[in-house]
């Protein structure tokens, strides 16, 4: 699953990926957020994804039956009459910084906070909140919406005061780094009763995807450095899900050079080795899922499809038409 794949600029060529897309079969489907794709892929009921509770589960912790929300660190920038959000995944947060800030928040609120990664936090809430917010990645560089009720606003204001006064942020500002001056609450809910899906294993650095794997009783792994490493440890026959979401951040921030660098790395480390493995018969099928694609939500390619020479590769931007 590769969100943001078809946002490549004109002129970017990825021969292995282009061949897989051209020779495979297109599955029509509506464009959707990656989180919604995961919800459907794991056969969850309901319109929303309990990202907080699932993230805690994906980190190997026990969320129980409590209400959790993601409480990701962000930088809020006041620009004249606008408040713009920078997600924590863009802020180079260290484990030490995350641990110190979470300790201060936990002491102030007497609530349980957890850090799945330095930029992915969660909080266990002691009651119901009116909360239906998008993820920080969806809001990157955009105006911050106002909503959530009085209790939520009070909590966020207190969190901002705790973070503003913390030595971690004083040190960050002294070296010219953006302060971690707020948390962004989203993905409220309890762990769903169960999950399904066809996957034998899930490989991802996304704690939500890992939580869904654990909920569904699937094997889960941190994302390997590339397809060759993944193929060497591929556990067994069946369908395996690999979440390659490295394009989301540069796409959200409009960082074109970083986007092109990362998509070239995906071609080198993943698509070219997977195409070679398909040709050699090491794997039987490669399906490239692009949840935010306009025409096709997936391109499924088996070894025999590679002989369809009359289906010529085309540049990625052609898939946005």
C-alpha positions in Angstrom: 0.0 0.0 0.0 1.7 3.2 -1.2 -0.3 6.4 -0.6 0.8 9.4 -2.6 2.3 7.3 -5.4 0.7 9.1 -8.3 1.7 12.6 -7.3 5.1 12.3 -9.0 6.1 15.2 -11.0 6.3 15.0 -14.8 9.6 13.5 -16.0 10.1 11.2 -13.0 10.6 7.7 -14.4 10.5 4.5 -12.4 11.0 1.6 -14.9 10.2 -1.3 -12.5 7.1 0.2 -11.0 5.9 1.5 -14.4 6.1 -2.1 -15.8 4.2 -3.6 -12.9 1.4 -1.0 -13.3 1.3 -1.3 -17.1 1.2 -5.1 -17.3 -1.2 -5.6 -14.3 -4.9 -5.4 -14.0 -6.6 -2.3 -12.7 -9.1 -2.6 -9.8 -11.5 0.4 -9.8 -12.3 2.0 -6.5 -12.9 5.4 -5.0 -10.1 7.6 -3.7 -9.8 7.5 0.1 -7.5 8.2 3.0 -4.9 5.6 3.9 -6.6 5.2 7.3 -9.9 4.4 5.6 -8.2 1.9 3.3 -6.7 0.1 6.4 -10.1 0.1 8.1 -11.7 -1.6 5.1 -8.7 -3.9 4.4 -9.0 -5.3 8.0 -12.8 -5.6 7.7 -13.7 -3.2 10.5 -17.2 -2.0 11.0 -18.0 1.6 11.6 -17.1 4.9 9.9 -14.1 5.9 12.0 -10.8 4.3 13.0 -9.8 4.2 16.7 -6.3 5.3 15.8 -5.2 6.0 19.4 -6.2 2.6 20.9 -4.9 0.7 17.8 -1.6 2.5 18.0 -1.2 1.5 21.6 -2.0 -2.1 20.7 0.5 -1.9 17.8 3.3 -0.9 20.2 2.8 -4.1 22.1 0.9 -2.4 25.0 -2.5 -3.3 26.3 -5.1 -0.5 25.8 -7.8 -2.6 27.5 -11.4 -1.3 27.1 -10.4 2.4 27.7 -10.9 5.3 25.4 -7.7 6.4 23.8 -6.8 9.2 21.4 -3.7 9.9 19.4 -2.0 13.0 21.0 0.7 13.6 18.5 3.3 16.4 19.1 3.0 19.3 16.6 4.2 22.8 16.0 1.5 25.5 15.6 2.7 28.6 13.8 0.7 31.8 14.1 0.7 33.6 10.7 -1.2 36.9 10.9 -4.8 35.7 11.2 -4.0 32.0 10.6 -2.8 29.1 12.7 -0.9 26.6 10.7 0.1 23.1 11.8 3.4 21.3 11.2 3.2 17.5 12.1 5.7 16.0 14.5 7.0 13.6 11.8 8.6 16.7 10.2 10.3 17.9 13.4 13.1 15.5 14.1 12.0 14.6 17.6 14.4 12.5 19.7 13.4 9.7 22.0 14.8 11.8 24.9 12.7 14.8 24.0 9.6 12.8 23.7 10.1 11.0 27.0 10.7 14.3 28.9 7.7 16.1 27.4 5.4 13.1 27.9 6.5 12.9 31.5 5.6 16.6 32.1 2.2 16.1 30.5 1.5 13.0 32.5 2.4 14.7 35.7 0.2 17.7 34.9 -2.9 15.9 33.8 -2.6 12.7 35.8 -3.5 10.8 32.6 -1.6 8.0 31.0 0.4 9.0 28.0 2.3 6.6 25.7 4.8 7.2 22.9 4.7 4.6 20.2 7.4 6.6 18.3 8.9 10.0 19.1 6.3 11.6 16.8 3.3 9.3 17.6 1.8 9.7 21.0 -1.4 8.6 22.6 -3.4 9.5 25.7 -5.9 7.5 27.7 -8.9 9.7 28.4 -11.1 9.4 31.5 -14.4 10.3 29.7 -16.1 11.0 26.4 -14.9 13.9 24.3 -16.5 15.5 21.2 -13.7 14.8 18.9 -13.7 14.1 15.1 -10.4 15.6 13.9 -8.2 14.6 11.0 -4.6 13.4 11.5 -1.8 15.9 11.6 -0.5 14.7 8.2 -3.9 15.7 6.6 -3.6 19.2 8.2 0.1 19.7 7.4 0.6 23.3 6.3 -3.1 24.1 6.4 -5.3 26.2 8.7 -6.1 24.5 11.9 -9.9 24.0 12.3 -11.6 25.0 15.5 -13.9 22.5 17.2 -14.1 19.8 19.8 -16.0 21.5 22.7 -15.0 23.4 25.8 -13.5 20.5 27.7 -11.2 19.6 24.8 -10.1 23.3 24.3 -9.3 23.6 28.0 -7.1 20.5 27.9 -5.3 21.7 24.8 -4.7 25.1 26.3 -3.2 23.5 29.4 -1.0 21.2 27.3 0.3 24.1 25.4 1.3 25.9 28.6 3.1 22.9 29.9 5.0 22.4 26.7 5.8 26.1 26.3 7.5 26.2 29.6 9.5 23.0 29.2 13.3 23.1 29.0 13.1 20.8 26.0 11.5 23.5 23.9 13.8 26.1 25.2 16.7 24.0 24.0 15.0 23.4 20.6 14.4 27.1 20.1 18.0 27.9 21.1 19.3 25.7 18.3 16.8 27.1 15.8 14.4 24.1 15.8 10.6 24.5 15.9 9.1 24.1 19.4 6.8 21.2 20.1 4.2 23.6 21.4 1.0 21.6 21.2 -0.5 18.1 20.9 -3.0 17.2 18.3 -5.8 14.9 19.5 -7.5 12.7 16.9 -8.5 9.0 16.4 -10.6 8.8 19.5 -12.1 5.4 20.5 -11.8 2.0 22.0 -10.1 -1.0 20.4 -12.6 -2.7 18.1 -13.9 -6.1 19.0 -12.1 -7.8 16.2 -10.6 -7.5 12.7 -10.1 -9.8 9.7 -8.5 -9.5 6.2 -6.5 -11.9 4.0 -3.1 -11.0 5.3 -0.7 -13.6 6.7 1.6 -10.8 7.9 1.9 -7.0 8.0 5.1 -5.1 7.6 4.9 -1.4 8.5 6.3 1.4 10.6 2.8 2.8 11.2 1.5 1.9 14.7 -2.1 1.8 13.4 -1.3 -0.9 10.8 0.6 -2.9 13.4 -2.2 -2.6 15.8 -4.7 -3.8 13.2 -2.4 -6.8 12.5 -2.3 -7.7 16.2 -6.0 -7.3 16.6 -6.6 -9.6 13.6 -4.1 -12.2 14.9 -1.6 -11.6 12.0 2.1 -11.6 12.2 3.6 -8.1 12.3 7.0 -6.8 11.6 8.7 -3.4 11.5 9.3 -2.3 7.9 12.4 -3.8 6.4 15.0 -1.7 4.7 14.0 -3.1 1.4 12.3 -5.9 -0.5 15.4 -8.1 -0.5 15.5 -8.2 3.3 11.8 -8.7 3.4 11.9 -11.6 0.9 14.7 -13.3 2.9 12.5 -13.4 6.0 9.1 -13.8 4.3 7.5 -16.3 6.7 5.2 -18.4 4.6 2.9 -18.6 1.6 -0.2 -16.3 1.4 -0.9 -12.6 1.1 1.4 -10.2 2.9 0.8 -6.5 3.4 3.6 -4.0 3.2 2.8 -0.4 4.1 5.1 2.0 2.3 4.0 5.4 3.4 7.2 7.4 3.1 5.7 9.7 0.4 3.0 11.1 2.7 5.0 13.7 4.6 6.9 15.4 1.7 3.6 15.4 -0.3 1.7 17.0 2.6 4.4 19.7 3.1 5.0 20.3 -0.6 8.6 19.3 -0.4 9.1 18.2 -4.0 12.8 17.4 -3.9 12.3 15.1 -0.8 9.3 13.5 -2.5 11.4 12.7 -5.6 14.2 11.4 -3.5 11.9 9.1 -1.6 10.0 7.8 -4.6 13.4 7.0 -6.3 14.4 5.1 -3.2 11.1 3.1 -3.3 11.9 2.1 -6.9 15.4 1.0 -6.0 14.7 -0.7 -2.7 11.2 -2.2 -3.3 9.7 -2.1 -6.7 12.8 -3.3 -8.7 13.5 -6.2 -6.3 9.8 -7.2 -6.2 9.6 -7.2 -10.0 12.8 -9.3 -10.1 11.3 -11.7 -7.6 8.1 -12.0 -9.6 10.0 -12.7 -12.8 12.0 -15.4 -11.0 8.9 -17.0 -9.5 9.9 -16.3 -5.9 6.5 -14.6 -5.4 3.3 -15.2 -7.3 1.7 -11.8 -7.4 2.4 -8.2 -6.6 -0.5 -5.8 -6.0 0.2 -2.1 -5.7 -2.6 -0.5 -3.7 -2.8 3.3 -4.1 -5.7 4.4 -1.9 -5.7 8.0 -3.1 -5.4 7.1 -6.8 -8.0 8.6 -9.1 -8.7 5.8 -11.5 -7.4 2.6 -10.0 -7.3 1.7 -6.3 -5.0 -1.3 -7.1 -2.9 -2.8 -9.8 -2.5 -6.6 -9.6 0.3 -8.3 -11.5 1.1 -12.0 -11.8 4.2 -13.5 -13.5 2.3 -14.3 -16.7 1.2 -10.7 -17.1 4.8 -9.6 -17.7 4.6 -11.2 -21.1 2.0 -8.7 -22.2 4.6 -6.7 -24.1 2.0 -4.6 -26.0 1.0 -2.9 -22.7 3.7 -0.3 -22.7 4.8 1.5 -19.5 3.8 5.1 -19.0 4.9 7.8 -16.7 3.2 7.9 -13.2 1.5 11.3 -13.8 -0.6 9.6 -16.5 -2.3 7.6 -13.8 -3.8 10.8 -12.3 -5.9 11.5 -15.4 
